[in-house]
Amino acid sequence: MSQAVVYDIQRMSTKDGPGLRTTVFLKGCPLRCLWCSNPESHSFRPQLLVFENLCTGCGQCLEACPAGAVEKNGNIFNRNLELCTNCGHCVPGCPAKARVMSGKLMDVAEVMDVVRKDALFYANSDGGVTIGGGEPTAGGDFLLDLLRSCRDEAFHVCVDTCGFCPPEYFNKAVALTDLFLFDCKHMDPELHKRLTGQDNTIILVNLRAALASGVRTRVRVPLIPGLNDTEENIRAMAVLLLEYGVEEVDVLPYHAFGRNKYAALRKGYPDLPAYGDGELRDALERFANRGLKAVVV
């Protein structure tokens, strides 16, 4: 039975598709978007997060760590990244919940056991199951098997994707999906690579496949001041989308909500400017001027 590392299963979600939904977040992503607010989703392996602001200095983690990786800095206990094996032995004994493991290896049957608990809510709200990440298409057979299992039980299934995967694999997912939430980050290949670590060649191939398939597709634009909200990028985006009759996009303005998780992973935070009210309004007008209705979500 196929397995994947799941870093969260969020029940009763209203942000990841229609109705009430259970959203399954898979760890692992081939992109490194500068604005990503979920750095714990990058790696395909379970990871330890240490939130120093919650640490009470009790020292129980020091005794629990088999690798001697716990470091003390004043009254705060963090870890030595070179020694830490992300085993999670220090997590259960932390009374302040300052130590959290992100990621658990699960098979499809285990995920479905959680999903079924909300089946009644799907039926009453026209909801269903959303699979996100990370990047769910990086989950290989696990994603396809989970989609099939949801389909077998007549659950509406949504895939929240950046579209970076082999087209032959993406086409298999298309045949099993009711709705795509498809990120469109930048239209220029070189600028896309500069912002995300990968160019957008196969992403645009897969976006076109989704739009041409007849499967409902909501295009989502993570919007970052000065990086992808330019007149040139929005014009190129509109040309592609209007070709397929898409006249509305979801816009996700940049925010810094993930800053504490970068610190918990001991990663540097790429501090980017946020929108002021007037700046965001101007950016949304650029979509309107090109025939696209921008819905802020």
Helices and strands as residue ranges (DSSP letters): E 3-13, E 21-26, G 39-41, E 47-50, G 52-54, H 60-64, E 70-73, E 76-79, E 99-102, E 104-107, H 108-115, G 116-118, H 119-125, E 128-133, G 136-139, H 141-152, E 156-161, H 167-174, E 179-183, H 189-196, H 201-213, E 216-223, H 231-243, E 248-253, H 259-264, H 277-289, E 293-296
